[in-house]
Amino acid sequence: MADNFSVVLSGLYFDSDIPFALYIADVAVNVVFSAAAVLGNTFIMVALRKLSPLQIHSVLKVFLFSLALADLGVGAVVQPLYITAVLTAMTGRLEASRTIGAIFYVVNWLMPYISFATLTGLPLTAIWRCIFACGIVSWLRRKG
């Protein structure tokens, strides 16, 4: 990882072998997908909040909400950082590109782990609820 991060700290650069139009197309596609991710996942989260427990199982609801929240993070944080890093590299601002590229790298690396941690919490809450519902705690207190 140190080698990869040292490459990131050197900053993004504008490669003259790659056509300028390709950079513009890359930025345009990321802008559209970023906006779609923010809007779509916001609508999904609002819809999930309005569903009653009778319409959808609560664990499935939390799972879908977690996925929508992770996608919202990608659309609202990761993609705009990437767009900004590419645009600063295109304009020749090496120091800004280096800083934004490093932030993009770290956030892009952390986002899946945040989603995984949220999804890992679901079974733990189910186990915790089962321990109390089954009366294991009171049984252990009586034994002790």
GUKE-699139 format. One line per field, with one value per residue (C-alpha): z, y, x. Coordinates in Angstrom, 3 decimals. Example, Ala and Ser with C-alpha at 12.3 -4.5 7.8 and 13.67 -1.06 7.14 Angstrom:
pz <- [7.800,7.140]
py <- [-4.500,-1.060]
px <- [12.300,13.670]
end
This chain:
pz <- [0.000,0.669,-2.958,-4.162,-1.762,-2.798,-6.373,-5.179,-3.338,-6.539,-7.841,-10.853,-14.065,-17.415,-19.935,-23.362,-25.068,-23.916,-25.904,-24.045,-25.111,-23.236,-20.004,-20.588,-21.337,-18.163,-16.043,-17.726,-17.158,-13.506,-12.996,-14.399,-12.358,-9.207,-9.522,-10.300,-7.278,-4.926,-6.197,-6.599,-3.240,-1.481,-2.962,-1.897,1.677,1.911,0.555,3.028,5.926,4.933,4.755,7.753,9.513,8.142,4.535,4.768,7.293,9.512,8.839,5.081,5.529,7.433,4.848,1.935,3.817,4.482,0.812,-0.220,2.350,1.081,-2.516,-1.427,0.102,-3.174,-5.164,-2.736,-1.645,-3.742,-7.253,-6.622,-5.191,-8.313,-10.581,-8.670,-8.792,-12.557,-13.175,-11.026,-12.859,-16.201,-15.197,-14.071,-10.327,-9.086,-5.359,-5.330,-7.421,-5.000,-1.959,-3.498,-4.996,-1.562,0.017,-2.833,-2.396,1.353,1.091,-1.843,0.190,3.357,1.843,1.298,4.832,6.312,4.376,5.535,9.167,8.907,7.398,10.061,12.743,11.507,12.659,15.923,16.751,15.876,18.178,20.963,20.581,20.626,23.818,25.641,24.037,24.892,28.486,28.399,30.520,33.288,33.092,33.501,36.476,38.184,37.621,39.073]
py <- [0.000,2.377,2.179,2.878,5.773,7.329,7.305,9.019,11.666,12.460,13.788,13.131,14.451,15.336,12.826,14.425,11.008,10.728,12.952,15.941,14.899,11.604,13.499,15.647,12.558,10.884,13.894,14.235,10.562,10.794,13.948,12.232,9.048,11.032,13.000,9.824,8.053,10.916,11.363,7.673,6.576,9.502,8.422,4.822,5.849,8.059,5.238,2.749,5.126,5.374,1.604,0.082,-3.002,-4.976,-4.285,-5.286,-7.238,-4.942,-6.747,-6.473,-2.824,-2.107,-4.054,-2.089,1.194,0.336,-0.374,2.855,4.805,3.326,4.154,7.642,8.043,7.048,9.436,12.343,12.019,9.684,10.658,14.434,13.999,12.079,14.726,17.469,15.579,15.096,18.727,20.053,17.787,19.032,22.658,21.982,22.663,19.937,20.742,20.790,17.633,15.936,16.863,16.002,12.796,11.662,12.437,10.619,7.601,7.323,7.867,5.462,2.871,3.378,3.492,-0.295,-0.994,1.402,-0.407,-3.775,-2.624,-1.540,-4.860,-6.747,-4.953,-6.498,-10.078,-8.794,-6.965,-10.082,-12.201,-9.617,-9.557,-13.358,-13.502,-11.276,-12.739,-16.302,-15.383,-16.516,-13.580,-14.340,-18.034,-17.159,-14.923,-17.764,-20.143,-17.664]
px <- [0.000,2.893,3.987,0.456,0.006,3.328,2.040,-1.132,0.886,2.769,-0.546,-2.685,-1.291,-2.721,-1.383,-0.985,-1.285,-4.905,-7.264,-8.706,-12.216,-11.790,-11.098,-14.169,-16.303,-15.013,-15.944,-19.356,-20.226,-19.183,-21.251,-24.354,-23.832,-23.068,-26.307,-28.260,-26.752,-27.594,-31.155,-31.968,-30.625,-32.277,-35.617,-34.976,-34.159,-37.254,-39.421,-37.934,-38.591,-42.271,-42.820,-44.547,-43.146,-46.086,-45.063,-41.398,-39.336,-37.264,-33.969,-34.497,-35.429,-32.196,-30.185,-31.649,-31.249,-27.594,-26.958,-28.675,-26.663,-23.377,-24.308,-25.305,-21.840,-20.224,-22.396,-22.103,-18.460,-16.312,-17.400,-17.249,-13.738,-12.722,-14.242,-12.435,-9.131,-9.388,-10.348,-7.499,-5.070,-6.407,-5.897,-2.331,-2.750,-0.422,-0.595,-4.406,-4.488,-2.109,-4.211,-7.577,-6.174,-4.961,-8.343,-10.096,-7.835,-8.503,-12.269,-12.537,-10.650,-12.750,-16.251,-16.656,-15.442,-17.987,-20.713,-19.372,-19.327,-22.950,-23.972,-22.015,-23.992,-27.254,-26.537,-25.097,-28.314,-30.317,-28.151,-28.455,-32.257,-32.375,-30.301,-32.770,-35.914,-34.934,-34.231,-30.617,-29.495,-31.976,-31.064,-27.370,-28.189,-30.035,-27.112,-24.572]
end
